[in-house]
Amino acid sequence: MIFSPRELILILISLEAQFTTITEGGHPVKRQQCEYGDGNYLGSQCCKCPAGFHVLACNQSVEPKCDECERGSSYLDHHNLLDSCEPCKICDPKVNQETETHCTVIKNTVCRCTKGFYCDKEECRACHSCKTCEDGFVIEKECTRTNNTVCKVVDNGWLWWIIVIPILLLIGVPLFLKKQKYLCFAGPPNARPVSDEERAVELIPLKGIDLGPHRSSIIDILGPKRMRELVRSELTDAQIQFCQEEAPNDVREQSYKMLHKWCELQGLENAAPNLIKKLNEIGQKTTADKIKKKILDEKK
């Protein structure tokens, strides 16, 4: 291909705009003339626009055509080959923010929390109300725009005595009176432990009573849970399971069958007394008294 003199001059000017040849130690070195670095833009190698500008065009030329960001509404804080600028941040008073530094073409808006609010995150979307110290606490560190209030307990020695003295009185006075026998915590003055012989005498009226007619009332008072606790020491796991399988969907019927099986093992003579005795042994004295009264009332 043959170029005219004019075309050759234009080519040489274009090459000179892109490269400068210098000599280092006698060797030629090419250096690209891009003040802010270069990069690929739509398939062309172009110099980058400075911060505050974006690319308008770069057509097979190292030097792009740059356009400044719109002041007050957009910015770019780095050298770039971007088609547009970034929009400036807007500080929203609805989330308790105000403008600290306005946006420029090379720097985004800086927001801060309004007075009485804080945000401890780097990228803050909303500010929160500063904490108020409750009664008995004082401010250790004041609330700032980036840190919440820090409270601490009031450091007054007399305050502890206000708390401790009533507690000591509530605990100490009853113990003192008990030791001096002014108060009796063991029950009535004539109260004494009931012997096994006395309990046996109390159960004499129940001897020989058939529990068959009373089973429904007993189950109502005991409930399924206490019933299983009652019979567990007398019936085997297999016997309990058999009762449950005979009435799989009726818990009351299961309890009825367990009680029936338990009474058979006790015998007619001892079933009622042993029932009351067993309930007393497992700590169900109130329940035992209810069942005993129910049996004797129904017997009349």
C-alpha positions in Angstrom: 0.0 0.0 0.0 1.4 3.4 -1.1 0.6 6.5 1.1 0.6 10.0 0.0 2.9 12.5 1.8 0.0 14.0 3.6 -1.2 10.6 4.9 2.3 9.7 6.1 2.5 13.0 8.1 -0.8 12.2 9.8 0.3 8.7 10.7 3.6 10.0 12.2 1.7 12.6 14.3 -0.6 9.9 15.6 2.2 7.6 16.6 4.0 10.5 18.3 0.9 11.3 20.4 0.9 7.7 21.6 4.5 7.0 22.2 7.7 8.9 23.0 11.0 7.3 22.3 13.8 7.9 24.8 17.2 6.4 25.2 18.4 4.6 28.3 21.9 3.2 28.2 21.9 3.4 24.4 18.7 1.3 24.0 15.4 2.8 22.6 12.4 2.5 25.0 8.8 3.2 24.2 6.6 4.9 26.8 2.9 5.4 26.4 1.6 8.9 27.1 -1.3 8.1 29.5 -1.3 10.3 32.6 -3.9 8.2 34.4 -3.2 4.8 32.9 -4.9 3.0 30.1 -7.4 0.2 29.5 -9.7 -1.5 27.0 -12.8 0.5 25.9 -15.1 -1.2 23.5 -12.2 -3.1 21.9 -9.9 -0.1 21.7 -6.9 0.6 23.9 -7.5 4.0 25.5 -6.1 6.3 28.1 -8.3 6.6 31.2 -10.3 9.7 32.1 -9.3 11.5 35.4 -11.5 11.4 38.5 -14.5 13.6 38.1 -14.9 12.8 34.3 -16.3 9.9 32.3 -15.7 8.7 28.8 -17.7 10.2 25.9 -15.9 8.5 23.1 -12.7 6.7 22.2 -12.4 5.6 18.6 -9.1 3.9 17.8 -7.3 6.6 19.6 -5.3 6.5 22.8 -6.7 9.9 24.0 -10.4 9.6 24.8 -12.9 12.3 24.8 -13.9 12.9 28.5 -16.9 14.8 30.0 -17.1 16.2 33.5 -19.6 14.7 35.9 -22.7 16.9 36.7 -21.8 19.0 39.7 -23.9 18.4 42.8 -25.6 15.3 41.4 -22.9 12.8 40.2 -19.3 12.0 40.8 -16.4 9.6 40.0 -13.6 9.2 42.6 -11.1 7.3 40.4 -9.5 7.2 37.0 -11.8 5.3 34.7 -13.1 4.3 31.3 -16.8 4.5 32.4 -19.6 5.8 30.2 -21.3 7.6 33.1 -20.8 9.0 36.6 -22.1 7.6 39.9 -25.1 9.4 41.4 -24.5 11.4 44.6 -25.8 10.0 47.8 -28.8 11.8 49.4 -29.0 12.0 53.2 -32.5 11.1 54.3 -33.9 13.0 57.3 -36.6 10.4 57.6 -33.9 7.9 58.9 -32.4 10.6 61.1 -29.5 11.6 58.8 -28.1 15.0 57.7 -25.4 16.1 55.3 -21.9 16.4 56.7 -20.0 17.0 53.4 -21.7 17.9 50.1 -21.0 15.9 47.0 -18.3 17.1 44.5 -17.4 15.7 41.1 -14.6 13.6 42.7 -16.2 12.7 46.1 -19.5 11.3 47.2 -21.8 13.0 49.8 -20.9 12.2 53.4 -23.9 11.7 55.7 -24.0 11.7 59.5 -26.6 11.1 62.2 -28.6 14.0 63.5 -28.1 15.0 67.2 -29.5 12.4 69.6 -29.1 9.5 67.1 -26.2 7.1 66.3 -25.1 4.4 63.9 -22.2 2.1 64.6 -22.0 0.6 61.1 -19.6 1.7 58.3 -22.4 1.7 55.7 -25.2 3.3 57.7 -28.7 3.0 56.2 -30.6 4.5 59.3 -29.6 6.1 62.6 -31.0 4.9 65.9 -32.1 6.8 69.0 -29.4 7.1 71.7 -30.0 5.0 74.8 -31.2 6.7 78.0 -29.7 5.4 81.3 -32.4 4.0 83.7 -32.8 4.7 87.4 -29.8 3.4 89.3 -27.5 3.9 86.4 -25.4 6.9 85.2 -23.8 7.8 81.9 -20.2 6.4 81.5 -19.8 7.4 77.9 -21.9 10.0 76.1 -23.7 9.0 72.9 -21.9 10.1 69.7 -23.0 9.9 66.1 -21.1 6.6 65.8 -21.5 5.0 69.3 -24.5 4.5 71.6 -24.6 5.7 75.2 -22.7 3.5 77.7 -24.3 3.3 81.2 -22.9 2.1 84.5 -24.4 1.3 87.9 -24.4 4.2 90.4 -21.3 3.7 92.5 -22.7 4.7 95.9 -21.9 2.5 98.9 -25.1 3.5 100.8 -27.2 2.1 97.9 -26.0 -1.4 98.6 -27.1 -1.1 102.2 -30.5 -0.1 101.2 -30.8 -3.4 99.3 -28.9 -5.7 101.7 -30.5 -4.6 105.0 -34.1 -5.6 104.2 -32.9 -8.9 102.9 -30.9 -9.6 106.1 -34.0 -8.6 108.2 -36.3 -10.9 106.2 -33.9 -13.9 106.6 -32.3 -13.2 110.0 -35.4 -12.2 112.2 -37.4 -15.4 111.5 -34.3 -17.6 112.1 -33.6 -15.7 115.4 -37.2 -16.2 116.6 -37.2 -19.8 115.6 -34.0 -20.4 117.6 -35.5 -18.6 120.6 -38.7 -20.7 120.2 -40.9 -17.6 119.8 -42.1 -19.1 116.5 -42.8 -22.7 115.7 -42.3 -23.8 112.2 -42.8 -27.5 112.8 -46.6 -27.4 113.0 -49.0 -27.2 116.0 -47.5 -27.6 119.5 -48.9 -31.1 119.9 -47.9 -32.2 116.4 -45.8 -35.4 116.3 -44.8 -38.0 113.7 -47.5 -40.6 113.0 -46.3 -44.2 113.6 -46.7 -47.1 111.3 -49.0 -48.8 113.9 -51.3 -45.7 114.0 -51.5 -45.6 110.2 -52.4 -49.3 110.2 -55.2 -48.6 112.6 -56.5 -45.7 110.3 -56.7 -48.2 107.4 -58.7 -50.8 109.3 -62.1 -49.4 108.1 -61.0 -50.1 104.5 -60.2 -53.8 105.0 -62.3 -56.1 102.9 -63.9 -53.3 100.8 -64.3 -54.4 97.2 -62.8 -51.6 95.0 -64.8 -52.8 91.9 -67.7 -50.3 92.4 -65.2 -47.5 93.3 -62.8 -47.9 90.4 -64.3 -45.2 88.3 -64.1 -42.7 91.1 -60.5 -43.7 91.9 -59.5 -43.2 88.3 -61.1 -39.8 88.2 -59.1 -38.7 91.3 -55.8 -40.3 90.3 -55.6 -39.6 86.5 -53.6 -41.7 84.0 -50.1 -40.5 85.1 -50.5 -41.3 88.9 -52.2 -44.6 88.0 -49.1 -45.7 86.1 -46.9 -44.5 88.9 -49.0 -46.5 91.4 -49.1 -49.8 89.5 -45.5 -49.8 88.2 -44.0 -51.4 91.3 -46.5 -54.2 91.2 -47.2 -54.9 87.5 -44.6 -55.9 85.0 -43.9 -53.9 81.9 -45.5 -56.7 79.9 -48.8 -56.5 82.0 -48.9 -52.7 81.6 -48.3 -52.9 77.9 -51.1 -55.6 77.6 -53.5 -53.2 79.3 -52.6 -50.4 76.9 -52.9 -52.7 73.8 -56.3 -53.8 74.8 -57.6 -50.2 74.7 -55.1 -48.4 72.4 -57.2 -45.3 71.9 -58.8 -45.0 75.4 -56.5 -43.8 78.2 -59.2 -44.1 80.8 -60.0 -47.7 79.8 -56.3 -48.5 80.0 -56.2 -47.0 83.6 -59.3 -49.0 84.5 -57.7 -52.3 83.3 -54.4 -51.5 85.2 -56.3 -50.8 88.4 -58.3 -54.0 88.0 -55.1 -56.1 87.5 -53.5 -54.4 90.5 -56.5 -55.1 92.7 -56.3 -58.8 91.7 -52.7 -59.0 92.9 -53.6 -57.3 96.3 -56.6 -59.5 97.0 -60.1 -58.4 98.1 -59.1 -58.0 101.7 -56.1 -55.8 101.3 -56.7 -53.9 98.0 -58.3 -50.8 99.5 -55.8 -50.4 102.5 -52.8 -51.1 100.2 -54.0 -48.5 97.7 -54.1 -45.8 100.4 -50.8 -47.0 101.9 -49.0 -47.0 98.5 -50.2 -43.5 97.7 -48.8 -42.3 101.0 -45.5 -43.9 100.2 -45.1 -42.2 96.9 -45.9 -38.8 98.4 -49.5 -38.5 97.3 -51.1 -38.1 100.8 -53.7 -35.5 99.7 -54.8 -37.8 96.9 -54.9 -40.8 99.3 -57.1 -38.9 101.7 -59.5 -37.9 98.9 -59.8 -41.5 97.7 -60.2 -42.8 101.2 -63.1 -40.3 101.9 -64.7 -41.1 98.5 -64.6 -44.9 99.2 -66.1 -44.6 102.7 -68.8 -42.1 101.5 -69.8 -44.3 98.7 -70.0 -47.3 101.0 -72.6 -45.6 103.2 
